[in-house]
Amino acid sequence: MGAKTTILLADDHALYREGVRELIAKWDDFEVVGEVQNGLEAVEFCRANPPGIALLDVKMPLMDGVTACGAIHRENPGIAIVMLSLYCDSDRVLSAIANGARGYLLKSIYARELRDRLQSVLADGAVLSDEAAAVCFEAIRKQRFAPVMQDADMQRKLDMLTDHEKELLHLVALGASNKEIAERLYIGESTVKKQLNVVTTKLELKNRVQAATFALRSGLAE
């Protein structure tokens, strides 16, 4: 058995933290190494003891989860930040993604599904609950937030991509996993990860969800 992935729990409700901690303690691939009750403490903990995953509540005192997400991501982008919240409105979901979150899940999630989603974060880079995904894509369709970039800049960045990279983005926007993309493009999963990193760097994007958003807004997902 390999090393366990370390997790920070950030939530202002002690009873909820205790429940999640006891749940994770039953798993053999994750372990909770820290608990904090506000966003400021989450930033400070990640600065001193970077975990593999930071599970952040959205609504916390002193500093909210979305603000903490941005601060943690700027200092240590290697930490996989997953929002775990009661709230799923477009402002919170999109702000979390813009601030570097790799996932947005609801607290109504089942235990087994939470474990599967955390494993997916480590393997594929980003996860959204069905509700968060619906909110995100509906906001895109209605253009309820500012465009990712101006049309001229979008076209310039599209011109930087190869046909293969455009196909990769197309599949990401459709929600395909790295394994599914590898099978479709006849390449290895590790190659998919490397190529997606190259694409997000070219496009100056932070994560897989922003890459999917770019593909939708630029027409690559059609």
N, C-alpha and C positions, 0 to 999 in steps of 0.2 A: 504494500500500500504506500502510495506516495505521500508527500507532505500535504497537509490540509491547507485550504485557502482560508486566510484570516479575514474576519468580518468585524467591522465597527457598527454598532447599533446606536442610532441617534434618534431619540424620541422623548418627549417630555412626560410621557405617561409610564411610570415605573412598572405598573402591572403588565402593560403591553410588552415592554422590553423583557421582562422576566419570562413571559410566555414564549416569545420568539427565541430567547436564549435557550430555554429548556428544550424547545423543538429542535434547534440546530445542534444541540448537544447529542442528539440521537443519531446524527448523520456522521459518516466516516470520512467525508471529503471537505467539510467546512468546520470552522470553530470560531466562536465569538471571542475576541481578544480585548474588547473595550466597549463600554457603554457610556453615553453622555446624554444630557437632557436638553441641550440647545445647540443651535448652529455654531455659535462661537466656540464652544467646547469641541465640537466636531472638527472644526478647522485646526484648532490647536493640537488635538490628538493626532490627526493625519500628518501634521507637520513633524511631530516628534516620533510617531510610530506608524508609518504608512501601512495600512492594511491592504489586502488584495481587493476587498470590496467594502464600500461604505454604503450602508443602508440608511437613508435619510428620510425622516418624516418631513412633509412640506411645511406644516404650520408648527413652528417652535418659537419660544421666547428668545429675546436678545438678538438673535439672528435667525431668519427663516431658512428653511431647507434649501430653497432655490438659490438664495444669496450665498449660503455656505457651499453649495455645489460649485458655483462659479469660482469661489476662492480656492477651494480644494483642487479643482481641475487646473487652475492656472499654476499652482505651486507644484502639483504632482499629477500630470495627466495620465500616469500609469495606473492610478487607482480607478477601479471600475465603480462609478457612482450610480446607485439605483435608488430612485425615489419610491417610497412605500407610503401611500397616503389614502385618506378617506375621500379626498377631493380629486375630481377629474375634469375640471373646466379647461377650456382651450388656453387661457392665459398661463395657467400654472404648467400645463404639459409642455407648451411651446417654449416657455421661458426656461424650464428645466433642460430641455434639449439644447437650446441656444447656449446654456451655461455649461454644457459638457456632460450632462447625464447620459449614461448608456442604457438606462432603463427607467420605465415609469409603470409601477404596478399598484393595484389597489389592495387595501388591507383585507378585503373580502376574499382574497385569493386562498385556495386550498393549500395545505402544507406540502403535498407532493408536487403541486404545480409550482410553488415557490422554489423548491429545490431544483426542479427542472429548469426554471427560468434563470436561476443563478448560474447553473451549469452552462446554459446557453450564452449568458453574458461573457463568460470566460472563453467559450469556443467561437462564438460568432460576433461578439462585440456589442450587441444592442438588443433589448427586448422591450416590448410594449404590451400592456394588458390589452385585451380586445377593445375595452372601452376607451383607453387612451389612444389606441390606433385610430379608432373611429373618429374621435374628437380631432386628432391631428390632421387626418386626411380631409375631413369636412371643412376644417379651417382653411386648408390649402385650396380646396375647390371654391370656397366662398371668398378667398383672398381677404381673410379677416386680419391678416398681419402683413407687415411691410414685405415687399419682395426680397428674396435673398440677395439679389443684386440687380443692377440696371440691365436692360435688354442687351445693350452693346457689350457689357462686361460678360453677361451670360453667354453670348455668342462667341466672344473671344475665348472663353474657357472651354466651350464645346469644341472649338476648332483645335484645342490643345490635345484632345482625347483621340486615341486610335479607335477604329471600329470595334476592336476587341474590348476596349475599356468601356465603350458605350453599351455594348451588349452586357457587360458585367454590371453596369449601373442599372440597366433595364431589369435585370433579374433581381437585384437588390431591392428595387422599388416594388417589385411584385411580391416581396416577402420571402424569397427563397433563402434557405440556409446555405452556409458555405458548402456543405455536403451536396446539396441539390445543385448549386452552381457548378461545383467541380464535375458532377456527372453530366451536366448539360454542355459544358465547355471542354470536356475531356482533359481536365487538368487535375492536379492534386489539391486537397484542401489547403495545405500549407501555401501553395501557389496562389490560391484565391485570396488568402489573407494578405500576402505580400502585394499582390496586384491591387487590392482594395486600398491598402495603405498608400500606394503610389498615386492612385486616383484621388483620394481625399487630400493628399498633400498638394497635388496639382490644382485642385479646386479650392484650396484653402478652407476646407471643412474640418470639423472636429471629430465626427463619428459617423457610424453607419446610417443612423436615422437622418442626419443632415444630408448624407449622400442620396438617400431615397427621396428626400424632399426636393433636392436639386433635380433629380431625374424626372420627378412629376412636373415640376414647374417649367422645365426645359422641353418637355414633350418626349423625352427618351422612354418613358414608361408606357406610351401609347402603343 
